[in-house]
Amino acid sequence: MPGVTGTARVSRRSDALFGRVGDGDIVVVDHPDIDRATADAFVKAGVTAVVNAAPSITGRYPNLGPEILLDAGIILVDEVGEKIFTRIKDGSRVRLDGGTLYVGEEQVAEGYEQTQESVADLLIEAKAGMAAQLEAFAANAIEYMKRERTLLLDGVGIPELSTRMAGRQVLIVAASADTRAELKALRKYISDYRPVLIGVEGGADALREAGHRPHVIIGNPALIDPDTLRKGGEVVIPADIDGHAPGLQTLQDLGLGAVTFPATGSAEDLALLLADASDAALIVTAGMHATLTDLLDRGRGGAASTFLVRMRVSNKIVEAPAVARLYKARISWWVVLLLVLAAVAAIVAALLLSDVSGTYADLARQWWNDAVDWVRGLFS
């Protein structure tokens, strides 16, 4: 049959699927303006297609998710309508052909299949909506500052950790499409400076996959591989203001303890606050993006939180690409070896061209003959 087949993973909320989607699944969601974080999660899970009841780009602002999905080879079908949630069950075997979704031979939904060209056109149109988004962003930043001023200004509520960061460099790693490449570029930096490694949810998994052990893990444990949690260091769980900590049960099932951090910011923002409050000398971030488009892509609360937290730690934060470009690695072993070989070659050349070269050659032959006679004596 034409098209692609897979298991349907159905939820109106994309984040509700993060822990249970897998390779080859066809995701069915209701997500206007798919953001970078959602797209990165689906790419990492290896889904085949995303079927969206809503438009993936509404035109409010140039969101990043659809382009990320298509660049990863994931099919994106838009505007199939809300009726799909009454016509398909989670776990069903489905087939997607063009913009049409089938269960068996029955057509259950039809939408518009996005392409690189159509997404590029929509993003150009969406740039016109940025002015209104900037006004809303400014209002949300003021609202967030009023709500979290004691946290931002005085550090009230930031937990104390046993991991020592004072005076040390800290590397905070979050999950994104660029994380693997950025960690590879930082390999020499990590080897030479041995910074404190903080993994933010999927970023902790990325650290372990790159051969590193995170000293601190921040985020919802339900979104982190159990092996990473077992082999990592301290775990910090972002909690709601009322004290509820999502994912705490997962950690308890593994027999592990955790520290809670009640705040309304994202896990990435809390990691920055933790490192700053612990007197880190420098904070390097990998997989964390803070361009204007990235900030708008986070939505209301996330944008304001990230903007204000970044302002607080601006005197000590630098992103991984900048470190990779500016960092000069210490002298490698192969450079030292080349210098030694060059020195030996120069000495040999000098001896061969000097008047005493014959004398040194006779001595070398004599030493060799003595060594051979000694070995023979051991077996006679």
C-alpha positions in Angstrom: 0.0 0.0 0.0 1.2 3.6 -0.7 2.2 5.9 2.1 3.7 5.1 5.5 2.3 3.0 8.3 2.9 3.2 12.1 1.4 3.1 15.5 -0.8 6.2 16.3 0.1 8.1 19.5 -2.8 10.4 20.2 -3.1 13.3 22.6 -4.3 16.9 22.3 -1.2 18.0 24.3 2.2 17.3 22.6 4.1 17.2 25.9 1.9 14.4 27.2 3.4 12.2 24.5 7.1 12.8 25.1 7.6 9.8 27.4 5.8 7.3 25.2 6.5 8.0 21.5 9.0 5.9 19.8 10.6 5.0 16.5 8.2 4.8 13.6 5.2 6.2 15.5 2.7 8.5 13.9 1.9 11.3 16.3 -1.6 12.9 16.4 -1.8 16.2 18.3 -3.6 19.5 18.5 -0.7 22.0 18.6 -0.9 25.5 17.0 2.5 26.9 16.3 4.7 23.8 17.0 7.8 25.0 18.9 11.4 24.0 18.7 11.3 22.0 22.0 8.4 19.9 20.8 9.9 19.3 17.4 13.3 18.3 19.0 11.5 15.8 21.2 9.7 14.2 18.3 13.0 14.1 16.3 14.8 12.4 19.1 12.0 9.8 19.5 12.3 9.0 15.8 8.7 9.5 14.9 7.7 9.0 11.3 5.0 11.7 11.0 3.2 14.4 12.9 -0.5 14.9 12.2 -1.8 18.2 13.6 -5.4 19.0 14.1 -4.4 22.7 14.2 -2.1 24.8 11.9 1.5 24.2 12.7 2.2 27.9 11.8 -0.6 30.3 12.6 1.2 33.4 11.5 1.6 34.9 15.0 5.3 34.6 14.8 7.9 32.6 12.8 8.0 29.4 15.1 10.8 27.0 14.5 9.2 23.5 15.0 7.8 22.7 11.5 11.1 23.4 9.8 13.0 21.2 12.3 10.5 18.3 11.7 10.9 18.6 7.9 14.7 18.9 8.0 14.7 15.6 10.0 12.6 13.9 7.3 9.4 13.7 9.4 6.1 14.1 7.5 4.0 17.0 8.7 0.3 17.1 8.0 -1.7 20.2 9.2 -5.3 21.1 9.9 -7.0 17.7 9.9 -9.6 19.0 12.3 -10.6 18.1 15.9 -12.9 15.2 14.8 -9.8 13.0 14.4 -9.7 12.6 18.2 -13.1 10.9 18.1 -12.2 8.7 15.1 -8.9 7.2 16.1 -7.6 5.5 19.3 -4.2 5.7 20.8 -2.2 2.6 19.8 -4.1 2.0 16.6 -2.3 0.9 13.5 -2.7 3.7 10.9 -1.5 4.6 7.4 -0.7 8.1 6.2 -0.8 8.7 2.4 -0.1 12.3 1.4 -2.4 14.3 3.6 -4.9 11.5 4.3 -4.9 9.2 7.3 -6.4 5.8 7.2 -7.3 3.1 9.8 -7.5 0.0 7.8 -9.3 1.0 4.6 -11.3 3.7 6.3 -10.3 7.3 5.8 -10.4 9.1 9.2 -8.9 12.4 8.5 -7.5 14.6 5.7 -5.3 17.6 5.9 -2.6 19.6 4.1 0.9 18.0 3.9 3.6 20.6 4.5 6.7 20.9 2.4 10.0 22.8 2.8 8.7 25.4 0.3 5.2 25.8 2.0 6.8 26.2 5.4 9.3 28.8 4.1 6.4 30.8 2.7 4.4 30.7 5.9 7.4 31.7 8.0 7.9 34.8 5.7 4.3 35.8 6.3 4.6 35.1 10.0 7.3 37.7 10.5 4.6 40.3 10.1 3.1 39.1 13.4 6.2 39.7 15.5 5.3 43.3 16.5 2.2 42.2 18.5 4.2 39.3 20.0 6.9 41.7 21.2 4.3 43.8 23.0 2.9 40.7 24.7 6.4 39.6 25.6 7.1 42.9 27.3 3.9 42.7 29.4 4.6 39.1 30.3 8.1 39.9 31.5 6.8 42.6 33.8 4.2 40.1 35.2 6.8 37.4 35.7 9.2 39.9 37.5 6.4 40.8 40.0 5.6 37.1 40.6 9.2 35.9 41.0 11.1 39.0 42.1 12.4 37.5 45.3 13.8 34.5 43.4 15.4 36.6 40.7 16.7 39.4 42.9 17.6 37.7 46.1 17.7 34.0 45.2 15.0 33.0 47.7 13.9 29.4 47.1 17.0 28.2 45.3 18.1 24.9 46.9 21.6 24.2 48.1 23.4 21.3 46.5 26.3 19.2 47.7 28.0 19.5 44.3 30.6 22.2 44.6 30.5 24.8 41.9 32.0 27.9 43.6 34.9 29.2 41.5 34.5 26.4 38.9 33.3 26.5 35.3 29.8 24.9 34.7 28.5 23.4 31.5 24.7 23.2 31.3 23.4 20.9 28.5 19.8 20.9 27.3 18.3 18.7 24.6 18.1 20.2 21.1 18.9 19.3 17.5 22.3 20.9 18.0 23.3 19.4 21.3 25.2 16.4 19.9 27.3 18.6 17.6 28.0 21.2 20.3 29.1 18.6 22.8 31.5 17.1 20.1 32.9 20.6 19.5 33.4 21.0 23.3 35.2 17.7 23.8 38.7 19.2 24.3 37.3 22.0 26.5 35.6 19.4 28.8 38.7 17.2 28.9 41.0 20.1 29.8 38.8 22.2 32.2 36.6 19.4 33.7 33.6 21.7 34.3 30.7 20.8 36.5 28.2 19.0 34.1 24.5 19.9 34.5 22.1 17.9 32.3 18.6 19.4 31.7 16.2 16.6 31.1 17.2 15.2 27.6 20.4 17.0 27.9 21.4 14.6 30.7 20.9 11.7 28.3 23.0 13.5 25.7 25.8 13.9 28.2 25.8 10.2 29.0 25.6 9.2 25.3 28.7 11.4 24.8 30.6 9.5 27.5 30.2 12.0 30.3 28.6 11.6 33.7 26.3 14.5 34.7 27.1 15.8 38.2 23.6 17.4 38.5 20.4 16.5 36.6 17.5 18.9 36.5 14.0 18.3 35.1 11.1 15.9 35.1 12.5 12.4 35.8 9.8 10.9 33.6 11.5 12.5 30.6 14.9 11.1 31.4 16.3 7.7 30.7 16.4 5.6 34.0 20.0 4.6 33.4 21.0 8.2 33.2 19.2 8.9 36.5 20.9 5.9 38.2 24.4 6.8 36.9 24.2 10.5 37.3 24.7 12.8 40.3 22.2 14.9 42.3 18.7 15.2 40.9 16.7 18.5 41.1 13.0 18.4 40.2 11.2 21.6 39.2 8.1 21.8 41.3 4.9 23.8 41.1 4.4 26.6 43.6 2.0 24.4 45.6 4.8 21.9 46.0 3.7 19.2 43.5 6.8 17.8 41.7 6.0 16.1 38.3 7.9 12.9 37.9 8.8 12.5 41.6 7.1 9.1 41.6 9.4 7.9 38.8 12.4 8.7 40.9 11.0 7.0 44.0 10.3 3.9 41.9 14.0 3.8 41.1 14.9 4.2 44.8 16.6 7.5 44.2 16.3 10.8 46.1 15.9 14.3 44.8 15.8 18.0 45.7 12.8 20.0 44.6 12.9 23.6 43.2 9.5 25.3 43.4 9.4 28.0 40.7 7.5 28.9 37.5 10.5 29.0 35.1 11.6 26.3 32.7 14.1 23.6 33.8 16.8 25.4 31.7 16.2 28.7 33.6 16.4 26.9 37.0 19.7 25.3 36.0 21.1 28.8 35.2 19.9 30.1 38.6 21.4 27.2 40.4 24.8 27.6 38.8 24.7 31.4 39.5 23.6 31.0 43.1 26.4 28.5 43.6 29.0 31.1 42.6 30.1 29.4 39.4 33.0 31.2 37.7 31.6 30.7 34.2 28.5 29.2 32.8 28.7 27.5 29.3 25.4 26.4 27.7 24.9 23.8 25.1 21.6 23.1 23.3 20.1 26.3 24.8 19.1 29.0 22.4 18.1 32.6 23.3 17.6 34.5 20.1 14.5 36.6 19.7 12.8 34.0 17.7 13.7 31.3 20.2 12.3 33.4 23.0 9.0 34.0 21.3 8.9 30.3 20.4 8.7 29.4 24.1 5.3 31.0 24.6 4.1 33.4 27.3 5.8 32.4 30.6 8.8 30.6 29.1 9.9 33.7 27.1 9.7 36.1 30.1 11.4 33.7 32.4 14.3 33.0 30.1 14.8 36.7 29.2 15.0 37.8 32.8 17.1 34.9 34.0 19.6 35.5 31.2 19.8 39.1 32.3 20.6 38.0 35.8 23.5 35.8 34.8 24.7 37.8 31.8 28.0 38.6 33.3 29.1 34.9 33.3 27.2 33.1 30.6 28.5 32.1 27.2 27.1 29.7 24.6 28.9 26.6 23.4 29.5 27.7 19.7 31.4 30.8 21.0 33.5 28.6 23.4 34.3 26.2 20.5 35.4 29.1 18.3 37.5 30.9 20.9 38.8 28.1 23.0 42.5 27.2 22.4 43.2 23.6 23.4 46.3 22.9 25.4 49.2 21.2 23.6 48.1 17.7 22.5 50.3 14.6 22.9 50.7 14.3 19.2 52.2 17.8 19.0 54.7 16.9 21.7 55.5 13.7 19.8 56.2 15.6 16.6 58.5 18.0 18.4 60.4 15.0 19.9 60.7 13.3 16.5 61.9 16.6 14.9 64.6 16.9 17.6 65.7 13.3 17.1 65.9 13.8 13.3 68.0 17.0 13.8 70.4 15.1 16.1 70.7 12.2 13.7 71.3 14.6 10.8 74.0 16.5 12.7 75.8 13.2 13.6 75.8 12.0 10.1 77.3 15.2 8.8 79.9 15.6 11.5 83.4 14.1 11.6 82.6 11.9 14.6 79.7 10.1 13.0 81.9 7.1 12.2 82.9 6.8 15.9 79.3 6.9 17.1 78.4 4.3 14.5 81.2 2.0 15.7 80.0 2.4 19.3 76.4 1.6 18.3 77.6 -1.6 16.5 79.6 -2.6 19.6 76.6 -2.0 21.9 74.4 -4.1 19.6 77.0 -7.0 19.4 77.4 -7.0 23.2 73.6 -7.1 23.7 73.3 -10.1 21.2 76.1 -11.9 23.0 74.4 -11.4 26.4 71.1 -12.8 25.1 72.8 -15.8 23.6 74.6 -16.4 27.0 71.2 -16.7 28.7 70.4 -19.8 26.5 73.8 -21.4 26.4 
